[in-house]
Every structure is written in C-alpha cells, then in structure tokens.
Amino acid sequence: MQTPDGKDFGNTNAPKPLDVAVRALASAGLMLLRALGKLAMTTWRLAAALDSALWRATKLILRKIINGLAYGGFLGAQALRSLLLWLPTRTGRAYSAFSGVFLVIAILWIADELRAGPQFSDNDTAILRPPIDEEDPILARIEGRYVHLSEIKAAARAAGILRDEDVLTPQTAFRRGLVEAYVEQRLLAKAALDDGLQRAPSVLRQVNAARDRVLAASFMEIRIKEKVTPETVERFYNSQRDLTVLGDEVKARHILVETGADAEAVVEALKGGANFRALARELSQDRATAPLGGEIGWFTRSMMTRVFSNVAFSTKAGEIAPPFQTEFGWHVMEVLDRRSTSAVPYTEVKDDVEEFLRRYTIDETLETLAEESQVVYFRPEENNRPTEQAPPDLNATDLPDGGAAEDAMN
C-alpha cells in the first residue's frame, strides 16, 4: 500500500504499540522534569529575593536599635552628669539621706519578712512552721488561709465553751481540742456552701436566727459597757447611800417574867447586887436568850416591837430600865451599849449595784426598741386579741442618778 506522500506502508514497517507507549512516557517524563526544574528555579529566585529583603530589614532594625541604645546612653550620661552636679546641693543631700533611710527600712522589712515567713522542706512541699504573729498567733491553715487564735476564741465563746473571763492560749486551745473543732466546722461549712445548702429555706432560717442572736448579744454588750461604767456605779451608790443607813443600834439584855410583881422583885434583886446573867438563866421565860444570860445583841428600832424599842432607845447605856409589859410578858432590861450605824460600804454592794444597773439597762433598751417598733403580741390564751407589750415596771426615778436603790442595795 502506498501512502499519499509516496511511501509504502505495510505491516512490516508499521509502528509498534510498545514503541509508541515508550515514546509517550519519555515525552511525559521530559515535560515533568522541565516543570520541576522551572519550579525549583522559581523557588530559588523567590527565596533569594525574600532573603535579601529580610536581611535588609534586619540590618535596618539593628541600626535602629543601636541608634536607640546610643541615644539612651547619651541621655543616661547627661542624667548622671546632672545628678552628680545636683547631689552636693542642699536638696540633693536631703534626698540622699531620705533615700538612704528608706532603703535601710526596706531592707530590714524584707529581712524580717524572710525570717518570719513560712519555711519549707527540701522538696518545697511541707510547711514546717507558720509566719510569726506575736499579737495573734497562727494555729492552723485551711486552703492557704491562716487561722488565728482570735478566731478560735470567738468561735468557742459563741458556742458557750469558753467564758468571757477565761484566758485562752495556743497551748490550751490545742489541749482542749478547740482548734480541731474549729477546723472541722469550717470544712463542713465550706462543703455545705459548695453544695448550695445556704439557699435551702430551713437552713436559711437557722442562719438568720444565729445571726440575729449574735448581733443582739453584741449590741446589748456594747450598750451595757457604755451605760454601766465604774463612774456610773459609784455615782449611783453615792446618790443612794443614805438609804442603807439603818440608824442607831442598841445592845441590851433582858429578863422576861410573867407578872409585874415578879419584874419588881427582879429589879430589887439587881439593886441588891444580884448577877444579871445568873438571874436571867434562872428566871427568864425567854428560852432563846436565857441560856445566854439574857443577851439580845445589837438591834435597831425596826427589829423589835414598838414598845420594846421605845424603852431600849430611851434608856442610857449602863442603866436598867423600869419594868415594862409587852404581849410576851413583863421585861426587865439593861442597856449595855449603843452606837450609830454607817452606810453599807461601797465594796460590799458594788457587784449588786452593777447587776442592778445592767438589768435596768437591758429593760430600758428593750422597752425603747419595742415602743419605736410598735410591737404587738397575739397571745392565744387571750383569744387572739391584740395586746401591746407591757413595759417593765421602771420609771424615771429608777435612773442611776436618783431613786429606787433598795433593789440594788439589799
């Protein structure tokens, strides 16, 4: 067969499929190599361009930094020169002295903090001792917060474990288990807060009640301290001390007989030199005083019957009164001595006066607050009829500057 261009085409000279495939693969590989070469050249040229730009930028930044440092050094040198010229002046010397004192104080404070600060073990985990607090010692730590002795004391007093006059030291706090109890209470309270129990109605009512109780006790304690002072107690005593004077006292002895004739016979015997004590033991019908020789002891007018007191206080010391009659019989009395009484000493009634003023302050405060708040009680036993609060039985004369001292002095 002859092709249009004049060549013979036959099976013998026809292209082989394998040759065609090989030539196609070689052509594709060549094209791929050319593409990779172009990509490599392009990447190289781009990297060179970027490297040149980065180098120029780096040189520019370094030049700026060097210029800035040089300018800063120049300014620092000028400032140092000015400082050296300024320090010898009066203001400079004062500033230097003040700075020196401040620096010394700062160094001492830092040294004290380092000395009093917490110490750690070698692995920086276990604390060996807490910071030193001379005024309020530290007894425990909870989640990084230190617990002081004052907190333990306040919690113990609020719980009624510790009285106001008790002295609590760190040793006694641990010995009585107060520190552990406080820490356990804090842990439980925090767990309750984490669980949201503070929002529960029943818990909230108890918290409010406890808060009101603490606030009320603190308020009343402050009011009592303001009102009941050593000055007010002594002033109240001085204003009421006359009420404690009992009047004159008489010391006497007597012989009680049945009839007036018997009393006259006793008087005659005494005039004849008889012994009063012996006659009293023998003849007196007063079984309480007869064994004592008729001795009554010291008494005031108010301690005896009116007739007996009138005779005793109208007879001079050392004399025998004329026989007289009472509802008990006939008396022969000898007045041994008499004296004037004085007021009760302040030291004996000081505590009673303080207690009286404390009670009065509490009653007065509650009465005033009830009136201001218009308190009304609804008592079931009164058929739910509203009744206003009855005020305490106190009046203006009960104030510390006058009146109503009998309760405090008795």
C-alpha positions in Angstrom: 0.0 0.0 0.0 1.3 3.4 -0.9 0.6 6.4 1.2 -0.3 9.8 -0.2 3.2 11.0 0.2 4.5 8.3 -2.0 5.8 6.0 0.8 5.0 2.3 1.1 3.1 1.3 4.2 2.8 -2.2 5.1 2.7 -4.5 8.1 6.4 -4.7 8.1 7.2 -1.0 8.7 4.1 -0.2 10.8 4.9 1.4 14.3 4.8 -1.0 17.3 2.4 -0.2 20.2 5.2 -0.7 22.7 7.4 1.8 21.0 4.6 4.3 21.0 4.0 3.8 24.7 7.7 4.2 25.5 8.0 7.4 23.4 4.8 8.8 25.1 6.2 8.0 28.6 9.6 9.5 27.8 7.9 12.7 26.5 5.8 12.9 29.7 8.8 12.4 31.9 10.8 15.1 30.0 7.9 17.5 30.4 7.7 16.7 34.1 11.4 17.3 34.6 11.2 20.6 32.8 8.3 21.7 35.1 10.2 20.6 38.2 13.2 22.5 37.1 11.2 25.7 36.4 9.6 25.3 39.8 13.0 24.9 41.5 14.4 27.9 39.7 11.4 30.0 40.6 11.5 28.9 44.3 15.3 29.6 44.4 14.8 33.1 42.9 11.9 33.8 45.3 13.9 32.7 48.4 16.8 34.8 47.2 14.5 37.8 46.9 13.0 37.2 50.3 16.3 36.6 51.9 17.6 39.9 50.5 14.5 41.7 51.9 14.8 40.1 55.3 18.5 40.9 55.5 17.8 44.5 54.6 15.0 44.6 57.2 17.2 43.0 59.8 20.0 45.5 59.1 17.6 48.3 59.4 16.2 47.1 62.7 19.7 46.5 64.1 20.7 50.0 63.0 17.6 51.5 64.7 18.3 49.5 68.0 21.9 50.6 68.0 20.9 54.2 67.4 18.3 54.0 70.2 20.8 52.5 72.6 23.3 55.1 71.7 20.7 57.9 72.3 19.6 56.2 75.6 23.2 56.0 76.7 23.7 59.7 75.8 20.6 60.6 77.8 21.7 58.4 80.7 25.1 60.1 80.7 23.6 63.5 80.7 21.2 62.5 83.6 24.1 61.0 85.5 26.1 64.2 85.0 23.2 66.3 86.2 22.7 64.0 89.2 26.3 64.3 90.1 26.1 68.1 89.9 22.8 68.1 91.9 23.7 65.7 94.7 26.1 68.1 96.5 23.4 70.7 96.8 21.2 71.0 99.9 18.2 69.4 98.2 20.3 66.6 96.9 21.8 65.8 100.3 18.3 65.8 101.9 17.1 63.5 99.1 20.1 61.2 99.5 19.5 61.0 103.3 15.8 60.2 102.9 16.5 57.6 100.2 19.1 56.0 102.4 16.7 55.8 105.4 14.0 54.4 103.1 16.4 51.8 101.7 17.5 50.7 105.2 13.9 50.3 106.4 13.0 48.4 103.2 16.0 46.1 103.7 15.1 45.5 107.4 11.4 44.8 106.5 12.4 42.4 103.8 14.8 40.6 106.2 12.0 40.4 108.8 9.6 39.0 106.3 12.1 36.4 105.2 12.8 35.5 108.8 9.1 35.3 109.8 7.9 33.7 106.5 6.9 30.1 106.2 9.7 27.6 106.0 9.5 24.7 103.5 11.1 21.3 103.3 13.8 20.4 100.7 11.1 19.4 98.2 9.2 22.7 98.7 6.0 20.9 99.8 5.7 20.5 103.5 5.4 23.7 105.7 7.4 23.4 108.8 6.1 26.4 110.7 3.7 29.3 110.1 4.6 33.0 109.9 5.2 34.6 113.3 2.4 36.8 114.7 3.1 38.0 118.2 -0.2 39.7 118.7 -2.5 37.0 117.3 -0.7 33.6 116.9 -1.4 31.4 113.9 -2.7 27.9 114.9 -3.8 26.3 111.6 -4.1 26.8 107.8 -7.1 25.9 105.6 -6.6 26.1 101.8 -3.8 28.6 102.1 -5.6 30.8 104.7 -4.2 31.1 108.2 -6.4 30.6 111.2 -5.6 32.9 114.2 -6.1 32.4 117.9 -8.7 35.2 118.0 -10.9 33.2 115.5 -10.7 30.1 117.7 -11.6 32.2 120.8 -14.6 33.9 119.1 -16.0 30.6 117.9 -15.5 29.0 121.4 -17.3 31.8 123.1 -20.1 31.8 120.6 -20.6 28.1 121.2 -20.6 28.6 125.0 -17.5 26.5 125.5 -15.4 29.5 126.7 -16.4 32.1 129.2 -15.6 35.8 128.8 -13.2 35.8 131.7 -11.3 32.7 130.6 -7.8 33.2 129.1 -7.1 31.1 126.0 -3.5 30.4 125.0 -2.3 28.4 122.0 -1.4 25.5 124.3 -4.8 25.4 126.0 -6.6 25.8 122.6 -4.9 22.6 121.3 -5.2 20.8 124.7 -9.0 21.3 124.8 -9.4 20.4 121.1 -10.8 23.8 120.2 -8.5 24.2 117.1 -9.5 20.9 115.6 -13.2 21.6 116.3 -12.9 24.9 114.6 -11.2 23.5 111.5 -13.7 20.7 111.2 -16.6 23.2 111.5 -15.0 25.3 108.7 -14.5 22.3 106.5 -18.1 21.2 106.9 -19.4 24.7 106.4 -17.4 25.0 103.1 -18.7 21.7 102.0 -22.3 22.9 102.7 -21.7 26.1 100.7 -20.3 24.1 97.8 -23.5 22.0 97.8 -25.6 25.2 97.9 -27.2 24.4 101.3 -27.2 28.1 102.2 -30.1 28.6 99.8 -32.3 26.0 101.5 -35.2 27.7 103.3 -34.8 25.7 106.6 -31.0 26.3 106.7 -31.5 30.0 105.8 -33.9 30.4 108.7 -31.4 28.9 111.1 -28.6 31.1 109.7 -30.7 34.2 110.2 -31.6 33.2 113.7 -28.0 32.6 114.6 -27.0 35.9 113.0 -29.7 37.8 115.0 -28.7 36.1 118.2 -25.0 37.2 117.7 -26.0 40.7 116.7 -28.4 41.1 119.6 -25.8 39.9 122.2 -23.1 42.2 120.7 -25.5 45.2 120.7 -26.5 44.7 124.3 -23.0 44.1 125.4 -21.9 47.4 123.9 -24.8 49.3 125.4 -24.1 47.8 128.9 -20.4 48.8 128.6 -21.5 52.3 127.7 -24.0 52.7 130.5 -22.5 50.6 133.3 -19.1 52.1 134.0 -17.2 52.3 137.3 -18.1 56.0 137.3 -21.8 55.5 136.9 -21.8 52.7 139.5 -20.1 54.8 142.1 -22.2 57.8 141.3 -25.4 55.7 141.7 -24.1 54.4 145.1 -23.3 57.9 146.4 -26.7 59.1 145.4 -28.5 56.3 147.3 -26.1 55.5 150.1 -28.4 57.2 152.7 -30.9 54.5 152.2 -28.5 52.0 153.5 -28.1 53.7 156.9 -30.0 51.7 159.4 -30.0 54.3 162.2 -28.7 53.8 165.8 -28.2 50.4 167.3 -28.6 49.3 170.9 -27.0 46.3 172.7 -29.1 45.1 175.6 -30.1 42.1 177.7 -33.4 41.3 179.4 -35.3 39.0 181.8 -38.8 38.0 180.8 -41.2 37.2 183.7 -44.9 36.6 184.0 -46.2 39.4 186.2 -45.3 42.9 187.2 -44.6 41.8 190.8 -42.1 39.3 189.5 -40.4 42.0 187.5 -40.2 44.3 190.5 -38.7 41.5 192.5 -36.0 41.1 189.8 -35.2 44.8 189.9 -34.9 44.7 193.7 -32.6 41.7 193.5 -30.4 43.5 190.9 -30.2 46.6 193.1 -29.1 44.3 195.9 -26.1 43.2 193.9 -27.5 40.0 192.2 -25.9 38.9 189.0 -28.0 39.7 185.9 -26.8 36.8 183.9 -27.4 34.3 186.7 -31.0 35.7 187.3 -31.7 35.5 183.5 -30.6 31.9 183.3 -32.7 31.1 186.4 -35.9 33.2 186.0 -36.2 34.4 182.4 -39.0 32.8 180.3 -37.4 33.8 177.1 -35.8 30.4 176.2 -33.8 31.9 173.3 -31.9 34.4 175.5 -32.0 32.8 178.9 -29.1 30.4 178.2 -27.1 33.5 177.1 -27.7 35.4 180.3 -30.5 37.4 178.7 -28.2 38.7 175.9 -30.1 40.1 172.9 -27.2 41.6 171.0 -27.3 44.6 168.7 -30.6 45.6 167.2 -32.3 48.6 165.6 -35.7 50.1 166.1 -37.2 48.2 163.2 -36.0 44.9 164.6 -38.1 44.9 167.7 -41.7 45.6 168.7 -42.5 49.3 169.2 -42.8 49.2 173.0 -39.6 47.2 173.4 -37.7 49.6 171.0 -39.1 52.7 172.7 -37.8 51.6 176.1 -34.5 50.4 174.8 -33.7 53.6 172.9 -34.9 55.8 175.7 -32.6 54.2 178.3 -29.0 55.3 178.6 -26.1 52.8 178.3 -25.3 51.1 181.6 -28.8 51.7 183.1 -31.6 49.3 183.9 -35.0 50.4 182.5 -38.1 50.3 184.7 -40.1 47.1 184.2 -42.5 47.3 181.2 -45.1 45.0 179.6 -45.4 43.7 176.1 -47.6 40.9 174.6 -44.9 38.4 175.7 -45.0 39.4 179.4 -43.0 41.7 181.7 -39.5 42.7 180.9 -36.5 43.9 183.0 -34.0 45.4 180.5 -30.4 46.6 180.9 -28.9 48.6 178.1 -25.3 47.7 177.7 -24.2 49.9 174.8 -25.4 52.0 171.9 -23.8 53.1 168.6 -24.6 54.9 165.3 -24.6 52.8 162.2 -23.0 54.0 158.9 -23.9 53.3 155.3 -23.1 49.9 153.8 -19.5 50.1 152.4 -19.2 50.5 148.6 -17.1 47.4 148.3 -19.8 45.3 149.8 -22.6 46.4 147.4 -20.5 47.2 144.2 -21.4 44.0 142.5 -25.1 44.3 143.4 -25.2 47.8 142.1 -23.6 46.7 138.8 -26.0 43.9 138.4 -29.0 46.2 139.1 -27.7 48.8 136.5 -27.2 46.0 133.9 -30.7 44.7 134.4 -32.1 48.2 134.2 -30.1 49.0 131.0 -31.5 45.8 129.4 -35.0 46.6 130.4 -34.8 50.2 129.3 -33.3 49.3 125.9 -35.9 46.7 125.2 -38.7 49.0 126.2 -37.4 51.8 124.0 -36.9 49.5 121.0 -40.4 47.9 121.5 -42.0 51.3 121.6 -40.2 52.5 118.5 -41.1 49.3 116.6 -44.7 49.3 117.8 -44.6 45.7 119.0 -47.9 43.9 119.3 -48.3 40.4 120.7 -51.1 38.0 119.7 -51.5 35.6 122.7 -53.7 32.5 122.1 -54.9 32.5 125.7 -56.3 35.9 125.2 -58.5 34.8 122.3 -56.1 36.4 119.7 -56.9 39.9 120.9 -54.1 42.2 120.1 -52.3 43.5 123.2 -49.5 45.9 123.3 -46.3 45.0 125.0 -46.4 45.8 128.7 -43.4 48.0 129.6 -41.1 47.0 132.5 -42.0 48.3 135.9 -39.5 51.1 135.9 -39.8 54.9 136.0 -37.6 57.9 135.8 -36.7 57.7 139.5 -35.0 54.4 138.8 -32.2 56.1 136.8 -28.7 55.9 138.1 -28.8 59.5 139.2 -31.6 59.0 141.7 -34.2 56.8 143.3 -35.0 53.1 143.5 -31.9 51.9 145.1 -33.4 49.5 147.5 -33.2 46.6 144.9 -29.5 47.3 144.3 -28.5 47.7 148.0 -30.4 44.8 149.6 
